[in-house]
Amino acid sequence: MLHKTHPAVRFNDSNMRSSKRVGTGLSMSKKKRGLNAYGEVRDQQVKQTTDPQQLIKLLFDKACVLVRASTESLDREDHESFQKSCLHALQIVLSLRFVLKTEDGDELSKSLFDTYTAIAASLFKAKENKDGSALSKIYEALSELREAWSLLLANED
């Protein structure tokens, strides 16, 4: 059961592969193997995590990775990777919004719902306009939310 200060959440397991870059001096095949190994470790971590708050923190981690990857793809003018990472980040933000139980009248859940809606709308607009500045602001917002979840989890221990 969730602590009273937490918004009530529902969580569905999702694929949490990472988009983090591996060192620039490595060959593409080594980068790919490294990313695959990291993804497998991350997948295992997600499968072993049953705490909903920890799973939400992992979603924030992944959303931040994807927004950063979107910015990097935009800088490289890799439009396909940019679109994919933006879309995946958007799906995560919308999923975070979906798991909130706002029907109970909880003000925190309603506030988070509005926040996630605003982030999703901004992310969609940044994706359509290929706006790196907006992506940086979105990254900051997601990073602050991720930090808040981290502090929340640390206070529970």
PyRosetta script that sets phi, psi and omega in degrees:
from pyrosetta import init, pose_from_sequence

init()
pose = pose_from_sequence("MLHKTHPAVRFNDSNMRSSKRVGTGLSMSKKKRGLNAYGEVRDQQVKQTTDPQQLIKLLFDKACVLVRASTESLDREDHESFQKSCLHALQIVLSLRFVLKTEDGDELSKSLFDTYTAIAASLFKAKENKDGSALSKIYEALSELREAWSLLLANED")
pose.set_psi(1, 144.2)
pose.set_omega(1, -177.9)
pose.set_phi(2, -79.9)
pose.set_psi(2, 145.9)
pose.set_omega(2, 176.4)
pose.set_phi(3, -62.8)
pose.set_psi(3, 149.3)
pose.set_omega(3, -174.1)
pose.set_phi(4, -59.3)
pose.set_psi(4, -27.3)
pose.set_omega(4, -178.7)
pose.set_phi(5, -81.1)
pose.set_psi(5, -8.4)
pose.set_omega(5, -179.7)
pose.set_phi(6, -91.9)
pose.set_psi(6, 144.8)
pose.set_omega(6, 171.3)
pose.set_phi(7, -68.3)
pose.set_psi(7, 145.1)
pose.set_omega(7, 177.3)
pose.set_phi(8, -69.2)
pose.set_psi(8, 137.4)
pose.set_omega(8, -176.9)
pose.set_phi(9, -133.0)
pose.set_psi(9, 152.7)
pose.set_omega(9, 167.0)
pose.set_phi(10, -115.7)
pose.set_psi(10, 146.7)
pose.set_omega(10, -177.8)
pose.set_phi(11, -139.5)
pose.set_psi(11, 132.7)
pose.set_omega(11, 173.1)
pose.set_phi(12, -111.3)
pose.set_psi(12, 136.2)
pose.set_omega(12, 179.3)
pose.set_phi(13, -62.6)
pose.set_psi(13, 142.3)
pose.set_omega(13, 177.0)
pose.set_phi(14, -139.7)
pose.set_psi(14, 165.5)
pose.set_omega(14, 178.8)
pose.set_phi(15, -74.4)
pose.set_psi(15, 128.0)
pose.set_omega(15, -173.6)
pose.set_phi(16, -117.6)
pose.set_psi(16, 37.4)
pose.set_omega(16, 179.1)
pose.set_phi(17, -59.8)
pose.set_psi(17, 143.7)
pose.set_omega(17, -177.1)
pose.set_phi(18, -90.5)
pose.set_psi(18, 151.5)
pose.set_omega(18, 175.9)
pose.set_phi(19, -113.8)
pose.set_psi(19, 14.3)
pose.set_omega(19, -178.5)
pose.set_phi(20, -62.8)
pose.set_psi(20, 145.4)
pose.set_omega(20, 177.5)
pose.set_phi(21, -76.8)
pose.set_psi(21, 150.7)
pose.set_omega(21, 172.9)
pose.set_phi(22, -105.2)
pose.set_psi(22, 158.9)
pose.set_omega(22, -175.7)
pose.set_phi(23, -38.8)
pose.set_psi(23, 142.7)
pose.set_omega(23, -173.9)
pose.set_phi(24, -73.6)
pose.set_psi(24, -18.5)
pose.set_omega(24, -178.0)
pose.set_phi(25, -84.4)
pose.set_psi(25, -3.8)
pose.set_omega(25, -177.1)
pose.set_phi(26, -85.2)
pose.set_psi(26, 151.4)
pose.set_omega(26, 176.2)
pose.set_phi(27, -69.6)
pose.set_psi(27, 161.9)
pose.set_omega(27, -178.8)
pose.set_phi(28, -59.7)
pose.set_psi(28, -38.6)
pose.set_omega(28, -178.6)
pose.set_phi(29, -68.3)
pose.set_psi(29, -37.1)
pose.set_omega(29, 177.2)
pose.set_phi(30, -68.3)
pose.set_psi(30, -39.6)
pose.set_omega(30, 176.8)
pose.set_phi(31, -60.5)
pose.set_psi(31, -45.3)
pose.set_omega(31, -178.3)
pose.set_phi(32, -63.7)
pose.set_psi(32, -43.8)
pose.set_omega(32, 178.0)
pose.set_phi(33, -62.3)
pose.set_psi(33, -41.7)
pose.set_omega(33, 178.6)
pose.set_phi(34, -62.7)
pose.set_psi(34, -44.5)
pose.set_omega(34, 178.4)
pose.set_phi(35, -64.0)
pose.set_psi(35, -41.3)
pose.set_omega(35, 178.8)
pose.set_phi(36, -63.4)
pose.set_psi(36, -42.5)
pose.set_omega(36, 179.2)
pose.set_phi(37, -64.6)
pose.set_psi(37, -43.4)
pose.set_omega(37, 178.1)
pose.set_phi(38, -61.4)
pose.set_psi(38, -43.7)
pose.set_omega(38, 179.9)
pose.set_phi(39, -61.4)
pose.set_psi(39, -40.4)
pose.set_omega(39, 179.6)
pose.set_phi(40, -65.5)
pose.set_psi(40, -41.7)
pose.set_omega(40, 177.8)
pose.set_phi(41, -63.7)
pose.set_psi(41, -43.8)
pose.set_omega(41, -179.8)
pose.set_phi(42, -63.8)
pose.set_psi(42, -42.8)
pose.set_omega(42, 177.6)
pose.set_phi(43, -59.2)
pose.set_psi(43, -42.9)
pose.set_omega(43, 179.6)
pose.set_phi(44, -64.1)
pose.set_psi(44, -40.5)
pose.set_omega(44, 178.5)
pose.set_phi(45, -61.1)
pose.set_psi(45, -43.1)
pose.set_omega(45, 180.0)
pose.set_phi(46, -64.7)
pose.set_psi(46, -43.2)
pose.set_omega(46, -179.0)
pose.set_phi(47, -64.1)
pose.set_psi(47, -30.7)
pose.set_omega(47, -178.3)
pose.set_phi(48, -85.4)
pose.set_psi(48, -11.5)
pose.set_omega(48, -178.3)
pose.set_phi(49, -92.2)
pose.set_psi(49, 123.5)
pose.set_omega(49, 179.3)
pose.set_phi(50, -113.4)
pose.set_psi(50, -10.3)
pose.set_omega(50, -179.2)
pose.set_phi(51, -75.9)
pose.set_psi(51, 120.1)
pose.set_omega(51, -177.8)
pose.set_phi(52, -58.1)
pose.set_psi(52, -38.1)
pose.set_omega(52, 179.4)
pose.set_phi(53, -65.1)
pose.set_psi(53, -39.0)
pose.set_omega(53, 178.6)
pose.set_phi(54, -67.2)
pose.set_psi(54, -38.6)
pose.set_omega(54, 178.0)
pose.set_phi(55, -65.4)
pose.set_psi(55, -37.7)
pose.set_omega(55, 177.2)
pose.set_phi(56, -65.8)
pose.set_psi(56, -39.7)
pose.set_omega(56, 176.1)
pose.set_phi(57, -60.0)
pose.set_psi(57, -40.2)
pose.set_omega(57, 177.9)
pose.set_phi(58, -64.3)
pose.set_psi(58, -36.2)
pose.set_omega(58, 175.8)
pose.set_phi(59, -64.2)
pose.set_psi(59, -41.5)
pose.set_omega(59, 175.8)
pose.set_phi(60, -62.7)
pose.set_psi(60, -41.9)
pose.set_omega(60, 177.0)
pose.set_phi(61, -56.2)
pose.set_psi(61, -47.8)
pose.set_omega(61, -177.5)
pose.set_phi(62, -66.9)
pose.set_psi(62, -40.6)
pose.set_omega(62, 178.9)
pose.set_phi(63, -61.3)
pose.set_psi(63, -41.2)
pose.set_omega(63, 178.2)
pose.set_phi(64, -64.3)
pose.set_psi(64, -43.0)
pose.set_omega(64, 177.2)
pose.set_phi(65, -58.9)
pose.set_psi(65, -43.8)
pose.set_omega(65, -177.7)
pose.set_phi(66, -68.7)
pose.set_psi(66, -39.3)
pose.set_omega(66, 177.9)
pose.set_phi(67, -66.4)
pose.set_psi(67, -40.8)
pose.set_omega(67, 176.7)
pose.set_phi(68, -62.9)
pose.set_psi(68, -42.4)
pose.set_omega(68, 178.3)
pose.set_phi(69, -63.3)
pose.set_psi(69, -37.0)
pose.set_omega(69, 177.6)
pose.set_phi(70, -61.4)
pose.set_psi(70, -44.7)
pose.set_omega(70, 179.3)
pose.set_phi(71, -62.2)
pose.set_psi(71, -44.6)
pose.set_omega(71, 179.4)
pose.set_phi(72, -64.8)
pose.set_psi(72, -40.6)
pose.set_omega(72, 177.6)
pose.set_phi(73, -63.5)
pose.set_psi(73, -40.3)
pose.set_omega(73, 178.3)
pose.set_phi(74, -63.4)
pose.set_psi(74, -42.3)
pose.set_omega(74, 177.7)
pose.set_phi(75, -61.6)
pose.set_psi(75, -35.8)
pose.set_omega(75, 179.3)
pose.set_phi(76, -84.9)
pose.set_psi(76, -3.7)
pose.set_omega(76, -176.2)
pose.set_phi(77, 60.0)
pose.set_psi(77, 35.1)
pose.set_omega(77, 175.2)
pose.set_phi(78, -94.5)
pose.set_psi(78, 85.6)
pose.set_omega(78, -171.5)
pose.set_phi(79, -66.2)
pose.set_psi(79, -33.6)
pose.set_omega(79, 179.6)
pose.set_phi(80, -66.3)
pose.set_psi(80, -47.8)
pose.set_omega(80, 177.9)
pose.set_phi(81, -64.1)
pose.set_psi(81, -38.1)
pose.set_omega(81, 177.8)
pose.set_phi(82, -58.6)
pose.set_psi(82, -50.1)
pose.set_omega(82, -178.7)
pose.set_phi(83, -62.2)
pose.set_psi(83, -44.0)
pose.set_omega(83, -178.6)
pose.set_phi(84, -64.5)
pose.set_psi(84, -46.2)
pose.set_omega(84, -177.6)
pose.set_phi(85, -70.0)
pose.set_psi(85, -36.6)
pose.set_omega(85, 176.0)
pose.set_phi(86, -63.4)
pose.set_psi(86, -45.3)
pose.set_omega(86, -178.7)
pose.set_phi(87, -63.3)
pose.set_psi(87, -42.4)
pose.set_omega(87, 179.9)
pose.set_phi(88, -64.9)
pose.set_psi(88, -43.1)
pose.set_omega(88, 177.4)
pose.set_phi(89, -61.6)
pose.set_psi(89, -40.6)
pose.set_omega(89, 178.5)
pose.set_phi(90, -62.0)
pose.set_psi(90, -41.8)
pose.set_omega(90, 178.0)
pose.set_phi(91, -61.8)
pose.set_psi(91, -38.8)
pose.set_omega(91, 179.3)
pose.set_phi(92, -66.5)
pose.set_psi(92, -45.5)
pose.set_omega(92, -179.8)
pose.set_phi(93, -61.7)
pose.set_psi(93, -41.9)
pose.set_omega(93, 178.2)
pose.set_phi(94, -66.2)
pose.set_psi(94, -35.0)
pose.set_omega(94, 176.5)
pose.set_phi(95, -66.2)
pose.set_psi(95, -40.3)
pose.set_omega(95, 176.9)
pose.set_phi(96, -61.1)
pose.set_psi(96, -38.4)
pose.set_omega(96, 178.2)
pose.set_phi(97, -66.9)
pose.set_psi(97, -40.6)
pose.set_omega(97, -177.2)
pose.set_phi(98, -64.0)
pose.set_psi(98, -35.0)
pose.set_omega(98, -174.5)
pose.set_phi(99, -76.7)
pose.set_psi(99, -9.7)
pose.set_omega(99, 178.4)
pose.set_phi(100, -73.0)
pose.set_psi(100, 141.1)
pose.set_omega(100, 176.3)
pose.set_phi(101, -100.3)
pose.set_psi(101, 88.4)
pose.set_omega(101, -177.9)
pose.set_phi(102, -86.7)
pose.set_psi(102, -14.1)
pose.set_omega(102, -177.1)
pose.set_phi(103, -68.9)
pose.set_psi(103, -17.0)
pose.set_omega(103, 179.9)
pose.set_phi(104, -80.4)
pose.set_psi(104, -4.2)
pose.set_omega(104, 179.0)
pose.set_phi(105, 81.5)
pose.set_psi(105, 11.8)
pose.set_omega(105, 179.3)
pose.set_phi(106, -69.0)
pose.set_psi(106, 121.8)
pose.set_omega(106, -176.5)
pose.set_phi(107, -64.3)
pose.set_psi(107, -38.7)
pose.set_omega(107, 179.6)
pose.set_phi(108, -63.2)
pose.set_psi(108, -44.6)
pose.set_omega(108, 178.4)
pose.set_phi(109, -61.3)
pose.set_psi(109, -42.0)
pose.set_omega(109, 179.0)
pose.set_phi(110, -64.8)
pose.set_psi(110, -40.6)
pose.set_omega(110, 178.9)
pose.set_phi(111, -64.7)
pose.set_psi(111, -43.0)
pose.set_omega(111, 177.5)
pose.set_phi(112, -65.4)
pose.set_psi(112, -38.7)
pose.set_omega(112, 177.1)
pose.set_phi(113, -57.6)
pose.set_psi(113, -47.1)
pose.set_omega(113, 178.9)
pose.set_phi(114, -64.1)
pose.set_psi(114, -39.8)
pose.set_omega(114, 178.9)
pose.set_phi(115, -63.8)
pose.set_psi(115, -47.6)
pose.set_omega(115, 179.6)
pose.set_phi(116, -64.0)
pose.set_psi(116, -36.1)
pose.set_omega(116, 177.5)
pose.set_phi(117, -63.6)
pose.set_psi(117, -44.5)
pose.set_omega(117, 179.3)
pose.set_phi(118, -64.4)
pose.set_psi(118, -41.3)
pose.set_omega(118, 178.6)
pose.set_phi(119, -64.6)
pose.set_psi(119, -43.9)
pose.set_omega(119, 179.7)
pose.set_phi(120, -61.6)
pose.set_psi(120, -44.2)
pose.set_omega(120, 179.4)
pose.set_phi(121, -63.7)
pose.set_psi(121, -41.8)
pose.set_omega(121, 178.5)
pose.set_phi(122, -65.9)
pose.set_psi(122, -39.1)
pose.set_omega(122, 178.8)
pose.set_phi(123, -66.1)
pose.set_psi(123, -41.4)
pose.set_omega(123, 177.5)
pose.set_phi(124, -61.3)
pose.set_psi(124, -45.3)
pose.set_omega(124, -179.5)
pose.set_phi(125, -65.0)
pose.set_psi(125, -42.1)
pose.set_omega(125, 178.4)
pose.set_phi(126, -63.6)
pose.set_psi(126, -36.8)
pose.set_omega(126, 177.7)
pose.set_phi(127, -65.3)
pose.set_psi(127, -46.5)
pose.set_omega(127, -178.5)
pose.set_phi(128, -66.2)
pose.set_psi(128, -37.9)
pose.set_omega(128, -176.7)
pose.set_phi(129, -93.9)
pose.set_psi(129, -1.7)
pose.set_omega(129, -177.0)
pose.set_phi(130, 50.0)
pose.set_psi(130, 55.1)
pose.set_omega(130, -173.2)
pose.set_phi(131, -102.7)
pose.set_psi(131, 99.1)
pose.set_omega(131, -179.2)
pose.set_phi(132, -64.4)
pose.set_psi(132, -35.4)
pose.set_omega(132, 178.8)
pose.set_phi(133, -63.8)
pose.set_psi(133, -44.2)
pose.set_omega(133, 178.0)
pose.set_phi(134, -64.4)
pose.set_psi(134, -37.9)
pose.set_omega(134, 178.0)
pose.set_phi(135, -62.9)
pose.set_psi(135, -36.5)
pose.set_omega(135, 177.8)
pose.set_phi(136, -63.7)
pose.set_psi(136, -41.2)
pose.set_omega(136, 178.3)
pose.set_phi(137, -66.6)
pose.set_psi(137, -39.3)
pose.set_omega(137, 178.2)
pose.set_phi(138, -64.6)
pose.set_psi(138, -41.8)
pose.set_omega(138, 177.6)
pose.set_phi(139, -59.4)
pose.set_psi(139, -44.7)
pose.set_omega(139, 179.4)
pose.set_phi(140, -59.8)
pose.set_psi(140, -43.9)
pose.set_omega(140, -179.3)
pose.set_phi(141, -63.8)
pose.set_psi(141, -46.1)
pose.set_omega(141, 179.6)
pose.set_phi(142, -65.3)
pose.set_psi(142, -38.1)
pose.set_omega(142, 179.6)
pose.set_phi(143, -65.1)
pose.set_psi(143, -39.5)
pose.set_omega(143, 176.5)
pose.set_phi(144, -64.8)
pose.set_psi(144, -41.6)
pose.set_omega(144, 177.4)
pose.set_phi(145, -65.0)
pose.set_psi(145, -40.5)
pose.set_omega(145, 178.2)
pose.set_phi(146, -61.5)
pose.set_psi(146, -43.8)
pose.set_omega(146, 178.9)
pose.set_phi(147, -62.9)
pose.set_psi(147, -40.2)
pose.set_omega(147, 178.1)
pose.set_phi(148, -61.3)
pose.set_psi(148, -43.3)
pose.set_omega(148, 177.5)
pose.set_phi(149, -63.6)
pose.set_psi(149, -39.1)
pose.set_omega(149, 178.8)
pose.set_phi(150, -62.1)
pose.set_psi(150, -44.1)
pose.set_omega(150, 177.9)
pose.set_phi(151, -64.0)
pose.set_psi(151, -40.4)
pose.set_omega(151, 177.8)
pose.set_phi(152, -60.4)
pose.set_psi(152, -45.4)
pose.set_omega(152, 179.6)
pose.set_phi(153, -66.2)
pose.set_psi(153, -38.0)
pose.set_omega(153, -180.0)
pose.set_phi(154, -66.5)
pose.set_psi(154, -35.9)
pose.set_omega(154, -180.0)
pose.set_phi(155, -70.9)
pose.set_psi(155, -22.2)
pose.set_omega(155, 179.3)
pose.set_phi(156, -77.7)
pose.set_psi(156, -24.6)
pose.set_omega(156, -176.4)
pose.set_phi(157, -74.4)
pose.dump_pdb("model.pdb")
